[in-house]
Amino acid sequence: MEAKATLRYARVAPNKVRQVAANVRDLPVEDARDLLLLETKAVARDILKVLDSAIANAENNEGLDPEELFVVHAVVDEGPVLKRFQPRAMGRATRIRKRTSHITITVGTDDEDEPVAAAVSPQRSASPDAGDTDDSADTTDTATES
């Protein structure tokens, strides 16, 4: 089971958020919280709030135990860009791009019991040689030998 939380339109550039979000992926939520509390970058507070919200969603909506949760996904997408202009010399103007981010964190339990969907398709076998039982290849080989 999984639960997610999203912070949209965070006024932080996505590349800055991705640097911190990459550190918390695939960690138990307690370790991720500790790491974010000790992180020096200011965006860690925003990610911590989203992580806490995802943990609360998992506990209240899905009925999951918070001590068994892992950070399954930590995705940072680009939001809209606020475009501003700064005056420069000789009547020129420079564009300033104020970037925004959408931060999505998904937490879930580490279920190893669930089978991986379509890992091995039922039409093919695990061995590459076992699937080559085509009779047409055998008839062409015998036709070329005679």
N, C-alpha and C positions, 0 to 999 in steps of 0.2 A: 504494500500500500504506500501511496505517496501523497504528499500535500505540498502546496506551493504558495508562495507569497511574492508579490510584485510591487516594486516601487517604480512609478513612471514619472518621467520628466524631471529627474534629478539633475540639478544644475552643475554637473561635473562632466568633464570630457570622458567618453567611454574608454579611451586607452588608459586613463588613470584608474578607473574602476576595475578594469580587467586585470591589472597588475595585482590587486589585492584579492579579487575573486578567484584567481587561479590558485591561490594558496589554500583556500578552504575546500576545494573540490575533493570529494571522496574521503573526507575526514568525519569521524564521529562528531555530533553536534557540540558536545562539551569541549572537545579539542579545538573545534572551529571557533567557538565563543572565546576561549582563552587566547587563541591566536589573534582574534580581532580586537580584544581588549588591550593587548600589548602592542598592536600595530601603531606605528607613528603617523601614518598617512591619515588625513582627516576623513577621507571617504570610508574608512573602516567603521565609523559610527553609523553611517547610512546602511552599510552592509549588515552590521550587527542588528540593527532594527528590523531589517527584512528577514534575517535569520530567525530572530525571536518570534516574529509574526508567523513564519512558516512552521516553527515548532508548536506554537499555540494552535494553529490551524490543524496540525496533525493530531494534537492531543484532544481538542474539542470537537472537531468535525469528523475525524476518522477513528478516534478512540485508540490511538497508538500510544505506546509508552515512550516518553521523551528520552529515556536513557538508552533506548535501543535504536535511535534514529541516526542516520548518516546524511551528509550532504550529497545528494545524488547528482544534481545539476546546479551550476551557478553560471547563469547566462547573462551577458551584458550586451544589449542592443543599442544602436544609436537612436536617439530621439530627434525631434526637429531641431534645427539650428536657428538660433536667434541672430539675425544679421544686423550689425551696427556699423557706423562709419566714424572714423576718427580723422579730424582735419590734419593735414600735413602741409609742408612748405609749398609755396607758389600756387596756392589755391587747389591743391590736389586733396584727395581723400583716400584713406586706406580702409578696406573692409575688415571688420573684426567679427569673427565667428564665435559665438558663445554656444558651445555644444551642450546637448542634454543627453541623458542616458535613461534606459529602461533596465532595471535590475530585477532579475527573476531568480529566485532560489527555490529549489525543490528538495525536500527532505523525504526520506523513506526508510523502511527497515531493510536490513540486509537479508533478503529471502533467497537462500541458496536452493530451496526446495522447488522453486518455480523453474520449469524447463525453458530453455532458451528457444524462442519462437523461430522456426525455420532455420536452425543452425545447419541441419543436414536435410535436404529436401527428400521426400519419400520416393521420388523417382530415381534418385541416384543412391548408390551405396557408398559406404565409407572408403572402400578400396577403389582406386581409379581403374584397375584392370578388371574388376568384377563386373562393371557395367558394359564392357565391350563384348557383347554376345550377338553381334549383328551377323546374320547368315549371309547377307549379300556380299560382305567382304570376303567370306570364304569361297563363294562361287566365283568371284573375279580372280582370286588367286589360282584356283584350279584351272580356270579358262586360260590364263596366261602361261601356265606350265605346259599345256598340251600342244 
